Amino acid sequence: MKTRDAAGAEPARRRGQGELEAQVLTAVRTGDGPVTATGVRERLGTGLAPTTVLTILTRLHAKGAVSRERVGRSFEWTAVADEAGLAALRMRRVLDAEGDREAVLARFVTALPPHDEQLLRDLLDRDATDRDPETAPGPDRAPEAR
């Protein structure tokens, strides 16, 4: 049975961590160009307070997910990252906050399901190939040739 408030309405669902940021980022990205905080609020179509939208945009700016340009007394916002980029930025911030990067990365990799671990290995191999094709691992290279 769902709980209801004194007026008989269901309580608002709490958003997951980062969910509101992802929604705001999507609203910024859906336009043809830069958008104001008011425009973001209108695109979201929710009852968010203008200050809440501005706070989220400011947080996204601090994370490098959006850029802003002053226009008059306000800003116009442009997306720099997509949702995957935003998640990657959050992961990087968590890693940067830890003292023992090697231990954190080792625990992260060992906790991955086999498919995700292989995907990560493939991405690292592809990145290495993009950086230096002569020394990068590949299907036709033996480990000794690295």
N, C-alpha and C positions, 0 to 999 in steps of 0.2 A: 504494500500500500504506500502510495506517495504522500509525503508530507505537504501540507499547504500552510500558507501564512494566515494571519487573522482575517484577511479579506477573501480567503478561499483560493488564492492564486498559488500556483506552484512556484517555489523559489527559483531564482535565476541559477542556471547551471554555471558552475565555476569553470573557467577556461583552463586548459592544460598549459603547462609552462611553455611560453613562446608562441602559443596559439594566436594571441592578439597581435603580436609582432608580425606573424606570418600573414594574418588577414590584412593588416595595414600595408605591408609590403606588396601584397597582391593588388590592393587598391591603387597603390602608386604605380605599379607596373601596367595596369590595364588601360591607361590613358595613351593618347597619342604624343604626349610630351609632358613637361613638368606640370605638377598639380599643387594646389594650395592645400593647407590642412583642412579647410572647409570643404574643398572638393573631395578629399579623402573621406571625410566624415559622411558626405552625401553618397559616395560610392559604397560605403559600408552598409548604409541603410539601417544602422542600429541606433540605439539611443545613447551612444557614447557622448560624454561631455567633450566640448571642444578642447578643454585642457588635457583630457586623457589622450586624445588623438595627437595633440602637440607633444605630449610627454613621450609617447611611443615613437613618433617621428624623430625626436631628439635622441632617443636611445638608439634607434636604427642608424642615425647619423654618426653617433659615437662609435658604433660597431663597424662603420664603413659600408653598410648595406644601402644607404641612400646618400645622395649629395643634395646640397641646397644652395639656392642663390637668392640673395635679397632682392625683392621687388617691392618698392615702396616701403611700407612699414612691416611687411610680413615676408615669408619665404615661399619659394616654389621648390618643390621636392622632386627628385628624379631617382629612380631605382638604379643602383649600381650592381646589386646582387639579386638572384632569384631565391626561392625558398630553400633550395639545396645549398646555395651559397651562405644563406643566413644560418642554417644548421651547422655548416662547416665553420663559420665564424664563432658560433657558440662553443663548438668542440675545441677550437683553438684557444679560446679564452680559458676554458677549464684546464687544458693542458698547460698553458702559460702560468696558471696560478699554482701549479704543483712544483715541489722542489726536485723530485726525482723523476724526471721525464722518462727515463729508460724503464723504470718500474711501472709507471702508469701505462706506457705504451705496451709493455709486455703483458700486463694484466688485461688490457683492452683486447689485444689480439687473441690471447688464450680464451677469452670469454666469448669470442665470436662463434656463431654457428659455422660449420665447415664451408658452406656455400659463400658466406660473407668473407671468411678468411681467404678463400681462393680468389674472390673478387678483389679484395684488397691487394693480394699478391700480384694479380694481373694488372691492376692499376699502377702499382709501383714499378713493375717491369716496363709497362708502356711509357711511364714518365721517364724512366732511365733511358729508354730507347730514344725518346724525343730529345733528351739532353745530350747524349753522346752515343750515336749509333755504333761506333767502333768498339766500345767497351761494354755496351749494355747486354744483359742476358737475353737470350732468345731461344726459340725452340731448337735451333740448329747449333747452339753454342754449348759446349761443355762447361761446367762450373769452373774448371781450371783455366779457361780462356778469358774469364772476367777480369 
